[in-house]
């Protein structure tokens, strides 16, 4: 099963596949925010007409907004499919709060405000379905943090394989105010120093929050969702090969570059960022 990005402009992508607002309301500018309800309706249809309830295995995946939504919904899906072993494979969906770059050449947020104070209002606007174990653990005051995997991951029961660039260019340029020309940044420049710290914080987040059996594919690239069967590679393997080994052999697969900033020679060029 695959829950895609559907573009961040679509209703499901815009609420990060968490929304439960329908019918449209004045408080939501007359818009639907029904990403979680859409997923639920798809699962209902597959159970009713295509035998999904008999599935023995299911992979929930998505990229960008779909990657964030994968974290939010995977344990919910496991509860719906009691016979199946459900795993998550989020692509470009490992997020923490934005702490924007304010040095020379900084820009401003091009997408939704992902700084900590904004999340309560996002969750209220979207009527967000939150991962229940995380929401219970963090409590009402901080439950909106559960929208982001850096805070929800310790409470996700399903096995997870993370596909994420060490310097995710959409997070950096659209949420953290880094200029797009940062793809050429050197580590000893102000923006380069910020990106090194950002990368280091992501590494700490992955290693501190994921379960022992979880895996990751983490190249030193300035990309977002541009992962293919042939690039980038780490140790001669693509993310597809790494996931295949992790999923089918149930062995710990944690591939990450240790060469420095933006140093993976196989990175694809991302014109969006």
C-alpha positions, 0 to 999 in steps of 0.5 A: 500500500502506498500513500503518495504525496499527492502534491503539497497543494492537494487537500490530503498533502496540505494537512499531511494526511492527518485531517478530519475536517469535513464538511467545509467550515468557515474556520477552514476557509470553506475547505476540506482538510480530510487527509486521514479520512481519505486514507480511511475511506481507501482502506475501507474500500480495499477491505470491502471489495478487494480482501485487504483484511486478509493481507499478511503483509502491508507497506505504508509509504509516501514521500514529502507530505506523504512521508510525514503522513506515513508516520502519523498513520502507520500504527492506525493502519496496523490496528485496522489490519490485525492479520497483517504485518504492517511496516512504514517506509517514509521518504523525505518525511523525517521532520523536526521543528524548524529553527530557521537560518538567519545568517547572510542570504537567508530567505523566508518560509516558502511553505507552512510555518514548521516552527514549534509555536505554529503546530497547535494552530495547524492541528486545530485547523486540520482537525488532525488525527494524531498517533494515539500512543504519542498523544497519550505520552506527550499529553494535551499540552504537547500532543501537536508535536506528534505530527513530526516524527522526531517526536512521535518515532519513539512511540511508533510500534510498527517497524520503520525504514527511513529514506531521508537525505542528510540535508533535505533541501525542501526542509532547508529552503522552504521551512528553514530559510536557507537559500537554494544556492546552498547546494554549493555551500562549503562547510566553513561558510555561515550557511554551511555551518548551519547545514552541518549542524542541521545534519548533525541534529538529524543524525542524533534524532534518527539514532535517538528515536528509532527502534533497534530493528528500524533502518535507514538510508541517509545519503549526504545529498541536497535533495528531497524526494529524488530517490531512484533505483539507481541514485543516490547510492551508499556503499553501492546500494540504492534505497530500494536495495537497502529496503529490500534487504531490511524488509525481506531479511529482517536484518538491521540496515542502516546506511549513512554517508560519513564523508561530510557535507553534500559529498555523495557523488551519486546525488541527483540534481533537484531543480525544485530546490 
